[in-house]
């Protein structure tokens, strides 16, 4: 395009030169003026925005390109400060009801135990990979941070979980077990042990063990309004009555995560004549765990204890009397920190 302007300028100058041969001053003045006009016009064409070649635009967009209309700027979607690492499965729960047969109730109960509603991208096993370890969701905002606090009931002389929590993350650990023949002591500068147990009420058991409710522990330690990062209890079938007391006291509101081992009465069977868990027991255990879910606790992991396996007298299938269950308190998680899934997938298995 510039070459064409230059050729036109030379042709015009030659024509003008013939007309102004006798007055060269006018010729040079005209030539300079024409050059300035051409340069200004060329710069205007270069600075004016134009649509891409071959693109058909409507009038509004065309006017915007030519500068006839100011563009409308839409606000950009805000970039999240964190990428959600907690996946939530939003599906109806598995049902165990009195209208089902015993075989069906058993089948659905164990499906319910093995169902995970939460996928935690950063799911860590602290302590031993098998017995002695517990799963913790470390995805924000549930992970252990500064001044983390852990309550652990039922040590059984196995300190792997408590040691890992304190040494790796610097958490304060309050450990309790009335069955251990050990006096109250500080295992480390972060772990305190007391020979007490958690129970459905404050009492001394027939075995001579002093137990208190979780709400009483919180009150005695001054933690009624303190965030509890992890509550763990492994108390050999007493968990069902303790869970009921937790609901009654409403002492779980500040607990971020719970890990406990759920037991059926097959744990104590020593003879084939012992009565197996029936439909009523399955329904009662199911109802208790559903009450935990009604408080917005959701299971993110479980572990079947292979040492508790038995053959069911109802279905003739191999089941286990003992399941570690791990829950997170979704009341502690904001909606922009989760990803909702309306379908089941391998992500939750």
C-alpha positions as CSV (number, residue, x, y, z in Angstrom):
1,X,0.0,0.0,0.0
2,X,2.9,2.4,0.8
3,X,4.4,1.7,-2.6
4,X,1.2,2.7,-4.3
5,X,1.1,6.0,-2.3
6,X,4.7,6.7,-3.3
7,X,4.1,6.1,-7.0
8,X,1.1,8.3,-6.9
9,X,3.1,11.0,-5.2
10,X,5.8,10.8,-7.9
11,X,3.3,11.1,-10.7
12,X,1.6,14.0,-9.0
13,X,5.0,15.7,-8.4
14,X,5.9,15.3,-12.1
15,X,2.6,16.8,-13.2
16,X,3.0,19.7,-10.9
17,X,6.6,20.2,-11.8
18,X,5.5,20.8,-15.5
19,X,2.9,23.3,-14.4
20,X,5.2,25.1,-11.9
21,X,8.4,25.0,-14.0
22,X,8.7,28.8,-13.9
23,X,7.9,29.0,-10.2
24,X,9.9,26.3,-8.4
25,X,9.1,27.7,-4.9
26,X,5.4,26.9,-5.3
27,X,6.3,23.5,-6.6
28,X,8.4,22.6,-3.5
29,X,5.7,24.0,-1.1
30,X,3.0,22.0,-2.8
31,X,5.1,18.8,-2.8
32,X,5.9,19.1,1.0
33,X,2.2,19.8,1.8
34,X,1.0,16.8,-0.2
35,X,3.6,14.6,1.5
36,X,2.4,15.6,4.9
37,X,-1.2,14.9,4.0
38,X,-0.3,11.5,2.7
39,X,1.7,10.6,5.8
40,X,-1.1,11.7,8.1
41,X,-3.7,9.7,6.2
42,X,-1.5,6.6,6.2
43,X,-1.0,6.8,9.9
44,X,-4.7,7.1,10.5
45,X,-5.3,3.9,8.5
46,X,-2.7,2.1,10.5
47,X,-4.0,3.2,13.9
48,X,-7.7,2.4,13.2
49,X,-8.7,-1.1,14.4
50,X,-10.1,-3.4,11.8
51,X,-11.8,-6.7,12.0
52,X,-9.9,-9.8,10.9
53,X,-10.1,-10.4,7.1
54,X,-12.9,-12.7,6.0
55,X,-14.8,-12.3,9.3
56,X,-18.4,-11.1,9.0
57,X,-19.5,-9.1,12.0
58,X,-22.8,-7.6,13.0
59,X,-23.2,-3.8,13.1
60,X,-22.5,-3.5,16.8
61,X,-19.2,-5.4,16.7
62,X,-18.2,-3.6,13.5
63,X,-18.9,-0.2,15.1
64,X,-16.8,-1.2,18.1
65,X,-13.9,-2.1,15.8
66,X,-14.0,1.2,14.0
67,X,-14.1,3.1,17.3
68,X,-17.7,4.3,16.8
69,X,-18.9,2.6,19.9
70,X,-17.2,1.9,23.2
71,X,-16.9,-1.8,24.1
72,X,-18.8,-3.1,27.1
73,X,-16.4,-4.7,29.6
74,X,-17.7,-7.7,31.5
75,X,-16.2,-8.5,34.9
76,X,-13.9,-11.5,34.9
77,X,-14.8,-14.6,37.0
78,X,-12.7,-14.4,40.1
79,X,-9.8,-16.9,40.3
80,X,-10.2,-19.1,43.4
81,X,-7.5,-18.6,46.0
82,X,-7.3,-22.4,46.4
83,X,-8.2,-25.3,44.1
84,X,-10.8,-27.5,45.7
85,X,-9.4,-30.8,46.9
86,X,-12.5,-32.3,48.5
87,X,-15.0,-34.2,46.3
88,X,-18.5,-34.7,47.5
89,X,-20.8,-37.5,46.3
90,X,-24.3,-36.2,46.4
91,X,-26.5,-39.3,46.2
92,X,-29.3,-40.8,48.3
93,X,-28.0,-43.0,51.2
94,X,-28.1,-46.7,51.2
95,X,-31.1,-47.9,53.2
96,X,-31.4,-50.5,55.9
97,X,-35.0,-50.9,57.1
98,X,-37.1,-53.2,59.3
99,X,-39.1,-54.2,56.2
100,X,-36.0,-55.9,54.7
101,X,-35.1,-59.5,55.2
102,X,-32.2,-60.2,57.5
103,X,-30.0,-61.2,54.6
104,X,-30.9,-57.9,52.7
105,X,-30.4,-55.9,55.9
106,X,-26.9,-57.4,56.4
107,X,-26.0,-56.9,52.7
108,X,-27.1,-53.2,52.8
109,X,-25.4,-52.5,56.2
110,X,-22.0,-53.7,55.0
111,X,-22.5,-51.8,51.7
112,X,-23.3,-48.7,53.8
113,X,-20.1,-49.2,55.9
114,X,-18.0,-49.4,52.7
115,X,-19.6,-46.4,51.0
116,X,-17.6,-43.2,50.8
117,X,-19.3,-39.9,50.3
118,X,-16.1,-37.9,50.3
119,X,-12.9,-38.1,48.3
120,X,-10.1,-36.3,50.0
121,X,-7.3,-35.7,47.5
122,X,-4.7,-35.6,50.4
123,X,-5.8,-38.6,52.4
124,X,-2.9,-39.7,54.7
125,X,-2.5,-42.8,56.9
126,X,-0.7,-41.8,60.0
127,X,0.9,-44.5,62.1
128,X,1.0,-48.1,61.0
129,X,-0.5,-49.0,57.5
130,X,-2.6,-51.6,59.3
131,X,-3.6,-51.7,63.0
132,X,-2.2,-48.7,64.9
133,X,-2.7,-46.2,62.0
134,X,-5.6,-43.9,61.2
135,X,-6.6,-41.9,58.1
136,X,-6.6,-38.1,58.2
137,X,-7.9,-35.8,55.5
138,X,-5.1,-33.2,55.0
139,X,-6.9,-31.3,52.2
140,X,-7.7,-27.7,53.0
141,X,-9.3,-26.6,55.2
142,X,-9.3,-29.8,57.2
143,X,-5.6,-30.5,57.5
144,X,-3.5,-30.1,60.6
145,X,-2.3,-26.5,61.0
146,X,-0.8,-24.4,63.8
147,X,-2.0,-25.3,67.3
148,X,-3.7,-28.5,66.2
149,X,-5.3,-30.5,68.9
150,X,-6.0,-34.3,69.0
151,X,-8.1,-36.4,71.5
152,X,-7.2,-40.1,71.4
153,X,-9.1,-42.7,73.4
154,X,-8.0,-46.3,73.5
155,X,-4.2,-46.5,73.1
156,X,-3.6,-50.2,73.9
157,X,0.1,-49.5,74.3
158,X,0.3,-48.7,70.6
159,X,1.5,-45.1,70.2
160,X,2.2,-45.0,66.4
161,X,-0.6,-42.7,65.5
162,X,-0.1,-40.3,68.4
163,X,3.7,-40.2,67.9
164,X,3.2,-39.4,64.2
165,X,0.7,-36.6,64.8
166,X,2.9,-34.9,67.4
167,X,6.3,-35.4,65.7
168,X,5.3,-34.6,62.1
169,X,2.7,-31.9,62.6
170,X,3.4,-30.7,66.1
171,X,-0.1,-31.4,67.4
172,X,-1.0,-31.4,71.0
173,X,-2.3,-34.9,71.8
174,X,-4.4,-35.8,74.8
175,X,-4.3,-39.6,75.2
176,X,-6.5,-41.8,77.4
177,X,-6.9,-45.5,78.2
178,X,-8.1,-46.9,81.5
179,X,-7.1,-50.4,80.6
180,X,-3.4,-49.7,80.5
181,X,-1.4,-50.4,83.7
182,X,0.5,-47.1,83.4
183,X,0.3,-44.0,85.6
184,X,-0.6,-40.6,84.3
185,X,2.5,-39.1,82.5
186,X,3.8,-37.0,79.7
187,X,5.0,-39.2,76.9
188,X,6.6,-36.2,75.3
189,X,6.3,-32.4,75.5
190,X,3.3,-32.7,73.2
191,X,1.6,-36.0,74.4
192,X,-0.1,-36.2,77.8
193,X,-1.5,-39.6,79.0
194,X,-4.2,-40.1,81.6
195,X,-5.6,-43.4,82.8
196,X,-9.2,-42.4,82.1
197,X,-11.7,-43.6,79.5
198,X,-14.5,-42.2,77.4
199,X,-18.0,-43.5,78.2
200,X,-21.7,-42.7,77.8
201,X,-21.7,-41.2,81.3
202,X,-19.4,-40.2,84.2
203,X,-18.9,-43.3,86.3
204,X,-16.7,-46.0,87.5
205,X,-17.3,-49.2,85.6
206,X,-17.6,-52.6,87.2
207,X,-14.0,-53.2,86.1
208,X,-12.9,-50.3,88.2
209,X,-12.2,-47.9,85.3
210,X,-13.0,-44.3,85.6
211,X,-14.8,-43.0,82.5
212,X,-16.2,-39.6,81.5
213,X,-18.3,-38.3,78.6
214,X,-16.5,-36.4,75.9
215,X,-18.3,-33.2,76.9
216,X,-16.9,-33.6,80.4
217,X,-13.4,-34.0,79.0
218,X,-13.8,-30.8,77.0
219,X,-15.1,-28.9,80.0
220,X,-12.3,-30.2,82.3
221,X,-9.6,-29.3,79.8
222,X,-11.1,-25.9,78.9
223,X,-11.7,-26.9,75.3
224,X,-15.5,-26.4,75.1
225,X,-15.0,-23.6,72.5
226,X,-11.7,-24.9,71.0
227,X,-11.4,-26.6,67.5
228,X,-10.6,-30.3,67.9
229,X,-8.7,-31.3,64.8
230,X,-9.1,-35.0,65.3
231,X,-11.2,-37.2,67.7
232,X,-10.1,-40.9,67.7
233,X,-11.6,-43.7,69.8
234,X,-11.1,-47.5,69.6
235,X,-13.0,-48.8,72.6
236,X,-14.1,-52.3,71.7
237,X,-17.9,-52.2,71.1
238,X,-18.5,-49.3,73.5
239,X,-18.5,-46.9,70.6
240,X,-22.2,-47.2,70.0
241,X,-23.2,-46.0,73.5
242,X,-20.5,-43.3,73.3
243,X,-21.8,-42.0,70.0
244,X,-25.3,-41.7,71.5
245,X,-23.8,-39.6,74.3
246,X,-22.0,-37.4,71.8
247,X,-25.3,-36.7,70.0
248,X,-27.0,-36.0,73.3
249,X,-24.3,-33.6,74.6
250,X,-23.9,-32.0,71.1
251,X,-20.2,-32.1,71.8
252,X,-19.1,-32.7,68.1
253,X,-19.8,-29.2,66.8
254,X,-16.1,-28.1,67.0
255,X,-14.6,-31.5,65.9
256,X,-13.2,-31.4,62.4
257,X,-12.5,-35.2,61.9
258,X,-13.5,-38.4,63.6
259,X,-11.9,-41.8,63.4
260,X,-13.2,-44.8,65.3
261,X,-13.5,-48.5,65.0
262,X,-17.1,-49.9,64.7
263,X,-17.6,-53.4,66.1
264,X,-20.4,-55.9,65.8
265,X,-21.0,-58.4,68.6
266,X,-19.2,-61.1,66.6
267,X,-16.1,-59.5,68.1
268,X,-16.9,-61.5,71.3
269,X,-18.0,-64.7,69.8
270,X,-16.0,-67.7,71.0
271,X,-18.4,-70.4,70.1
272,X,-20.5,-71.3,67.1
273,X,-23.5,-71.4,69.4
274,X,-23.2,-67.6,70.0
275,X,-26.1,-65.6,68.5
276,X,-25.1,-63.7,65.4
277,X,-25.9,-60.1,64.7
278,X,-29.6,-59.9,63.6
279,X,-31.7,-57.5,61.7
280,X,-32.5,-55.4,64.8
281,X,-28.8,-55.0,65.6
282,X,-28.0,-54.0,62.0
283,X,-30.8,-51.5,62.0
284,X,-29.7,-50.0,65.3
285,X,-26.0,-49.6,64.2
286,X,-27.2,-48.2,60.9
287,X,-29.4,-45.7,62.6
288,X,-26.6,-44.5,64.9
289,X,-24.3,-43.9,62.0
290,X,-27.0,-42.1,60.0
291,X,-27.4,-39.8,63.0
292,X,-23.7,-38.9,62.6
293,X,-24.4,-38.1,58.9
294,X,-27.4,-36.0,59.9
295,X,-24.9,-33.8,61.8
296,X,-23.1,-33.3,58.4
297,X,-20.3,-35.7,59.1
298,X,-19.3,-37.6,55.9
299,X,-17.2,-40.7,55.5
300,X,-14.0,-40.3,53.5
301,X,-12.4,-43.6,54.2
302,X,-12.8,-47.0,55.9
303,X,-10.7,-50.0,56.6
304,X,-11.9,-53.6,57.1
305,X,-10.0,-55.4,59.8
306,X,-9.0,-58.8,58.3
307,X,-8.4,-60.3,61.7
308,X,-12.1,-59.8,62.5
309,X,-13.5,-61.8,59.5
310,X,-16.2,-64.4,60.1
311,X,-18.7,-66.4,58.0
312,X,-22.2,-65.0,58.3
313,X,-24.8,-67.4,59.4
314,X,-27.4,-65.4,57.5
315,X,-25.8,-65.1,54.0
316,X,-22.9,-67.5,54.3
317,X,-20.6,-64.7,53.1
318,X,-17.4,-63.6,54.7
319,X,-17.9,-60.5,56.7
320,X,-15.8,-58.6,59.4
321,X,-16.8,-57.6,62.9
322,X,-14.5,-54.6,62.8
323,X,-14.4,-51.5,60.5
324,X,-12.3,-48.4,61.0
325,X,-14.5,-45.5,59.9
326,X,-13.2,-42.0,59.1
327,X,-15.4,-38.9,58.9
328,X,-15.0,-35.2,58.2
329,X,-17.2,-32.5,59.5
330,X,-18.5,-30.8,56.4
331,X,-19.8,-27.9,58.5
332,X,-16.2,-26.8,58.6
333,X,-15.9,-26.7,54.8
334,X,-17.2,-23.9,52.6
335,X,-19.0,-24.6,49.3
336,X,-16.1,-23.1,47.2
337,X,-13.7,-25.7,48.8
338,X,-15.6,-28.7,47.4
339,X,-16.4,-30.3,44.0
340,X,-19.9,-31.8,43.9
341,X,-20.6,-35.0,42.0
342,X,-24.1,-36.2,41.2
343,X,-23.0,-39.6,40.0
344,X,-20.9,-42.4,41.6
345,X,-17.5,-43.0,40.0
346,X,-14.2,-44.8,40.6
347,X,-13.1,-41.7,42.4
348,X,-15.0,-42.8,45.5
349,X,-13.9,-46.4,45.4
